[in-house]
Amino acid sequence: MKLPTTESEWRDWLARRDAEPLAYEVTRLAATERPFTGRYENHWAQGIYACVCCGNTLFNADSKFDAGCGWPSFNAPLREGVIEERIDRTHGMIRTETLCADCGAHLGHVFTDGPAPTGLRYCMNSASLSFQPDEDAP
């Protein structure tokens, strides 16, 4: 699959994928949606969360938990290697940014204040995700 390269191509691509209005700013410009506003913050269906830009599968709904922070939070990626991490020194802080390993889309950040067994909290922007429901879930 050939991914877009220009701003207008990305905006059209994301609109066709039913992405949230802030998807371009979040995924391509590393913006952050306001807390408690994203479509997946309070979403508890069974299934898989994927990158809205390229479809790379990122998280299983079983790893999602309510962190109370206002963004969808997960304690582990679906499998090793689907998320790339890099140091983010913006806004006067030092954090670990998370990106889709396949297309480089900004997803959010990972913190070390999550639940066992990983102790990690992958704090994701809803606008960077799409959801694929588990057809067998009740």
N, C-alpha and C positions, 0 to 999 in steps of 0.2 A: 504494500500500500504506500503510495507516494503522499507524503504529508505536505501541507501548505508551507510556503516560505515567506510570503508578504503579510503585512498586517491585514489587508482587506481579504486575502485568501483565508487567513486564520479565522477572522470574524465570520465569514460565510460558512466555513467548515463547521465551526462550533454551533452556529445557529441551526444548521441542518441536523446536528446531533442532539438537539433539544437541550443545549447547555444553558445554565443560568446566565442572566445578563452580564455578570461580572467575570465570566469564564476567561475571556481574552486577557483582561487586566491581571487576573490571578495567575493563570497558567503561563502566560508569555512575558508579563512584566513584574511578577512576584508581588502583586498586591495581596491584601488580606481582606476578606469579607468581614463585615461587622459581626460580632458574636450574636448567637441565637437567631440568625437570619437565614441560614442556609437550609436547603431542602432536606439534607441528610442529618442535621444536628439531632433531631428527635425522631429518627427513622429506625425501626427495629425489626424489619422483615428479614427473613433468611435469604441469603444470596451472596453475591460477590460484588465488591466495589472495584471499579476499573478506572483507569485514566480517561478522562473525558476527551482528551486530544487524540490518543492513538488506540485505546481499547486494551492496553496492557493491564492484566488482572493484578490488583494490588493487595486487597484485603478480603478476608472472609468475614461475613457478618458475625460469626462466632467470636471473633477477636475484638468486636466493638464493645465499648463500655461507656457509661455516663460519667464523664470526668467533671461535669458541672462547669466547664469552661466556655461553653457556647459554640464549640466546633465539634464535628464528629471525631471521636478518639478511638484508637485501636491500640492493642498491646503488642501486636506483631504483624509483619507483612505476611501475605499469603505464602510466599516462599522466598528463599534467599535470592538476592540479586535483582529483585524487581524495583527496588528503591535505591537511588543514589543519595549520598549525604555529602554536604559540604558546609564549611563554616560560614556563617552569616554574621557580619559585623555591622549591619545597618541599625539605625534607630538607637545608637548608643548602647547596644547590647551585643553579647556574643551568644549566638544560638546555633543549633544544627539544623540547616535547611534540608528538606526532603524534596527530591525531584524524581520524576518518572525515569527509570533507567533506560527506557526505550526511546523516548522523544524529548526528554529534558524539561518537561512541563513542571513548573513549580507547584508543589502539592501543599506544603505547610512546613511544620517543624516537628522535631522529635525531642522529647524531654525525658529526663530520668526520674520522673515522679509518678510513674504508672504502677498498675497492680502486678502482683506475682502472676505468672512465674518470670516474666521478662523484666519488670520494673520500668518498662518504657511506656511513654504516651505519645503515639503518633497523632499529633493534633493537625487534622487535615481541613482544608477549605472544601466545603460542599461543592463549590463552583469548579473544583478541579476533578470531581468524581462523576461517574455514571454508575448506575446500579443495575445488576442483572439478577432478577429474582430467581430463587431456587424453585423450580417447577414442582418439586415433590414436597415442599413445605406446606404445612396446614394453613 
